[in-house]
Amino acid sequence: MAKFHVYRHPDRALRKKTPFLLDVQNDFIDRVASRVVIPLRDATAFGPRMRDLNPSFMVSGQEVVLDTTALAAFPASGLTTPVTSLAHDGATIVSALDTLFGSF
């Protein structure tokens, strides 16, 4: 598992609104049973958003929005094969986290 890898949400019932989860945990913390993730919500179902807090990305041809305030620990066993990596958007993701935590 690696920071900024995107995984398909393992719960089929939740995939319609939350198709993906983004791993934002440091790569050096790998011997724990969970990973810190941020849901990537379907853009058409997201509603109002704050530009810096909720950036959007294209994943597998679908526009998704980073729901930064829904950051959570998720069982690592539920994150299997990554769909893609958003490492090239790392600065945008870190900026969203900085906005959430007031580190700007």
C-alpha positions as CSV (number, residue, x, y, z in Angstrom):
1,M,0.0,0.0,0.0
2,A,1.2,3.5,-0.8
3,K,0.2,7.0,0.0
4,F,-2.1,8.5,-2.7
5,H,-3.1,5.1,-4.1
6,V,-6.8,4.9,-5.0
7,Y,-8.9,1.8,-4.2
8,R,-12.3,0.8,-5.4
9,H,-14.7,1.0,-2.4
10,P,-15.1,-2.6,-1.2
11,D,-18.8,-2.1,-0.2
12,R,-20.9,-2.5,-3.4
13,A,-23.8,-0.7,-1.8
14,L,-21.8,2.4,-1.1
15,R,-20.0,2.5,-4.5
16,K,-22.7,4.5,-6.2
17,K,-22.0,7.7,-4.2
18,T,-18.5,6.7,-3.0
19,P,-16.8,4.7,-5.7
20,F,-13.2,5.1,-4.4
21,L,-11.1,5.6,-1.3
22,L,-7.8,7.5,-1.3
23,D,-5.0,6.3,0.9
24,V,-3.3,9.3,2.5
25,Q,-1.3,7.5,5.2
26,N,2.5,7.9,5.4
27,D,4.3,5.0,3.6
28,F,6.5,4.4,6.6
29,I,3.6,3.5,8.8
30,D,2.8,0.1,7.4
31,R,2.7,-2.4,10.2
32,V,-0.8,-1.5,11.5
33,A,-4.1,-3.0,10.6
34,S,-5.7,0.2,9.2
35,R,-4.9,2.9,6.7
36,V,-6.1,6.5,6.8
37,V,-8.3,7.2,3.8
38,I,-10.4,9.9,2.3
39,P,-13.6,9.0,0.4
40,L,-13.7,10.0,-3.2
41,R,-17.4,10.8,-3.8
42,D,-19.2,10.9,-7.2
43,A,-19.1,14.6,-8.3
44,T,-22.7,14.6,-9.5
45,A,-23.9,13.6,-6.0
46,F,-21.6,15.6,-3.9
47,G,-23.4,18.9,-3.7
48,P,-21.8,22.2,-2.6
49,R,-18.1,22.1,-2.0
50,M,-15.2,24.3,-0.9
51,R,-12.6,24.6,-3.6
52,D,-9.5,24.1,-1.5
53,L,-11.1,21.5,0.8
54,N,-12.9,19.5,-1.8
55,P,-10.8,19.3,-5.0
56,S,-12.0,17.1,-7.9
57,F,-10.1,14.4,-9.8
58,M,-10.7,12.1,-12.7
59,V,-10.5,8.4,-11.7
60,S,-11.3,5.7,-14.2
61,G,-13.1,8.2,-16.4
62,Q,-15.3,9.4,-13.5
63,E,-15.1,12.8,-11.9
64,V,-14.8,12.4,-8.1
65,V,-14.6,14.9,-5.2
66,L,-12.2,14.5,-2.3
67,D,-14.5,14.5,0.8
68,T,-11.6,15.6,3.1
69,T,-13.8,16.1,6.2
70,A,-14.8,12.4,6.0
71,L,-11.2,11.3,6.7
72,A,-11.2,8.0,8.5
73,A,-9.3,4.9,9.4
74,F,-10.2,1.9,7.2
75,P,-9.1,-1.7,7.5
76,A,-6.1,-2.3,5.4
77,S,-7.5,-5.7,4.4
78,G,-10.4,-4.0,2.6
79,L,-8.0,-2.1,0.3
80,T,-6.8,-4.6,-2.3
81,T,-5.6,-3.7,-5.7
82,P,-5.1,0.0,-6.4
83,V,-7.0,1.5,-9.3
84,T,-4.6,4.3,-9.9
85,S,-2.3,6.7,-8.0
86,L,-3.0,10.4,-7.4
87,A,0.6,11.1,-6.4
88,H,0.9,13.6,-9.3
89,D,-1.8,15.6,-7.5
90,G,-0.1,15.2,-4.1
91,A,0.3,18.9,-3.5
92,T,-3.5,19.5,-4.1
93,I,-4.4,16.7,-1.7
94,V,-1.9,17.9,1.0
95,S,-3.4,21.4,0.6
96,A,-6.9,20.0,1.3
97,L,-5.6,18.4,4.4
98,D,-3.8,21.6,5.4
99,T,-7.1,23.4,5.0
100,L,-8.9,20.9,7.2
101,F,-6.3,21.0,9.9
102,G,-5.6,24.8,9.7
103,S,-2.0,24.3,8.6
104,F,-2.1,26.9,5.9
